[in-house]
Amino acid sequence: MPGLERVPPEVRTTYLGEFTHPHAERIAESLENAGIVWWSKSPGAISRIWEHGVRLFVDRTKLEDARALAAEQLDADP
């Protein structure tokens, strides 16, 4: 999953949430399809102790749209 380097300099991002890897991948695909700028941070070797998922960040002007997309993906999980 891409990191902060993919975010254009004029875009400011905010925290969307921490998700399991499968959920993060599905949410990321939804964000891409919606044209919402996003990036992710996976836990490192040491931080895996307290971080258990992928943290997603999105364009702060699109936060509500991103939350709705994330909720759809989480609700779709059987």
C-alpha positions in Angstrom: 0.0 0.0 0.0 1.3 3.4 -0.9 2.7 5.9 1.6 2.8 9.6 2.1 5.0 10.1 -1.0 1.9 9.7 -3.3 0.1 12.7 -1.8 0.3 16.0 -3.8 1.9 18.8 -1.8 -1.2 20.9 -1.8 -3.4 18.2 -0.2 -3.6 18.0 3.6 -4.6 14.6 5.0 -6.3 13.4 8.1 -6.7 10.1 9.9 -9.5 7.8 8.7 -8.9 4.9 11.0 -7.0 1.6 11.6 -8.3 -1.4 9.7 -7.3 -5.0 9.1 -5.3 -5.6 6.0 -8.2 -7.0 4.0 -10.5 -4.2 5.0 -7.8 -1.6 4.3 -7.3 -3.0 0.8 -11.0 -2.9 0.0 -11.4 0.6 1.5 -8.4 1.8 -0.5 -9.9 0.5 -3.7 -13.1 2.4 -3.0 -11.2 5.6 -2.2 -9.3 5.2 -5.5 -12.5 4.7 -7.5 -14.0 7.8 -5.8 -10.9 9.9 -6.7 -10.1 10.5 -3.0 -6.4 11.1 -2.2 -5.3 8.7 0.4 -2.2 7.0 1.9 -1.5 4.2 4.4 0.9 3.3 7.1 1.5 -0.3 8.1 3.0 -1.2 11.4 6.7 -1.6 11.6 8.6 -4.4 13.1 8.5 -3.1 16.7 5.1 -1.2 16.5 3.3 -4.4 15.6 3.2 -5.0 19.3 0.6 -2.3 19.8 -0.6 -1.6 16.2 -2.6 -4.4 14.7 -3.7 -3.0 11.4 -3.2 -0.6 8.6 -3.8 3.1 9.3 -5.4 5.0 6.5 -5.2 8.8 5.9 -7.4 10.7 3.5 -7.8 14.2 2.0 -9.3 16.1 4.9 -11.8 17.9 2.6 -13.2 14.5 1.7 -13.3 12.9 5.1 -17.1 12.5 5.3 -17.1 10.8 1.9 -14.2 8.6 2.9 -16.0 7.6 6.2 -19.1 6.6 4.2 -17.0 4.5 1.8 -15.2 2.8 4.7 -18.5 2.1 6.5 -19.8 0.4 3.3 -16.8 -1.8 3.1 -17.0 -2.8 6.8 -20.8 -3.4 6.5 -20.2 -5.6 3.4 -18.0 -8.0 5.5 -19.9 -11.2 6.2 
